[in-house]
Amino acid sequence: MDAPEGEVGAHVVAAGNAALREDGVCILPGFLRADVIDDLVAECEVLAPLGHFSQVSGTPYIEAPDHSYPEGHPRRIAEPTSLTAVAYDLFPSDSAIRALYEWDPLMEFLSALLDRAPLHRYADPFGALNLAVMNDGDELHWHFDQTDFVVSIAIQSSDDGGDFENAKLIRSADDEHYDDVAAVLAGRAPDRVRTEPMTPGTLMVFEGRNSMHRVTPIKGARPRYVALLAYDTKPDTDSSARLKMVRYGRLP
């Protein structure tokens, strides 16, 4: 006999809580049914040309290199990032991705998974929901997030590359572990890096403030599509004007 839905949900939440505590990441493959993926890809193909392409360079700390540190130090190592971002206000009212983001039961589920309550959707008119489009040659450099958590849904994988690589919990609030970070940046610590599975339909909840991560360069003609859903424990959270200009090329 199948377990009751509530029991299954409680099991998923408990497992997710444990994964986030131990690894800083919870991955739920098949969160979206396989039979809806083609429709979501079609939606992304319409949205992608509306996005803003940006190409920047930065350190893992999302900063310009600080040359007061010695050469080879993570605070002065800059790497490239390039992607196209489709802002929230460009998603039409009948968008399935938008409907999912604005669906209260999903936010309640994520709140339970993160063990943070209540959650609030971002007030950012561009960044509350966005579609990250990565084409041939695009990549995300090694970095730490500046938010407590990120929620993403994989919609389409690239032909090759586009792997989400994660050096989990490599730093802590009281120790930057610069030597370990430098070793990962230099490719000297492959044992510290794992590739997180991001097959289409996967929901990932990621606490990236202390886990350094990247998306490897995209290869091939097929774009990588990932929807990014923004929530916070504080109401009315917005991003800076500088971030809006870099990511979306405009201000409200």
C-alpha positions, 0 to 999 in steps of 0.5 A: 500500500502506498503511504498517505500523501501527508506521510510522504510529504513529512518524510520529504521534509525531514530528509530535506531538513537533514540534507540542508543541515549536513550538506547545505543543499537539498535536491529533489529530482523529479519534483516536476513531472516529466510530462510538463517539461516540454511545455516549460522548455517551450515557454523558456524559448519564448522568454529567452530572447527577452533577457539581458546578457551580461558578462562580468568578472569577479572574485568568489566574494562577488567583489573586484580583486583586492590587491592588498592581498598577496598574489594567488589569494582568493580575494584577488582572483577574478574569473568570468561570468556570463549569462542571460537573465529574464526578469520577473516582469517579462513573464506573462500572466499565463506563464506556468513558471510564474504560476508555480512561483506565485503558488502559496503551497510551494512557498509553504513547502519550501518554508518547511524544507528550510525550517524557516517561517514565514517565507516571503516572496521578494519585492524585487520586480525583476529578481523575484523570479528570473530565468537564467539562460546560458548558451554556448561559452557561458559560465558562472565563476566560483563564488559564494552567495550573498543570500541565505538560500537560493531556490532553483528549478532545472528545466533544460540541460545543455548538450555538454558542460553546464555542471553545477559544481559545489565545494560544500561548506568550505568556509564558516561564519568564523573562518574563511578557510582561504587555503582550502578556497585557493586549492579549489580555485587552482584545481588542487582539491578535486576531493572537495568538489562534487557535481550536484545532479540538475536534471530537468524537473529537479528542485534544488534548495541551496544554502550557498553563503558558505558553499563555493559553487560554479556552473562549468562552461556551456558547450553546444547549441542547446541552452541551459534553462534554470528558473530562480525563485527568490524568497526571504524570511523578511518581507519587502526584500529588494536587490540593489540598483547596481545589481539590477543594472548588471543583471537586467540592464535597467531600473524599475 
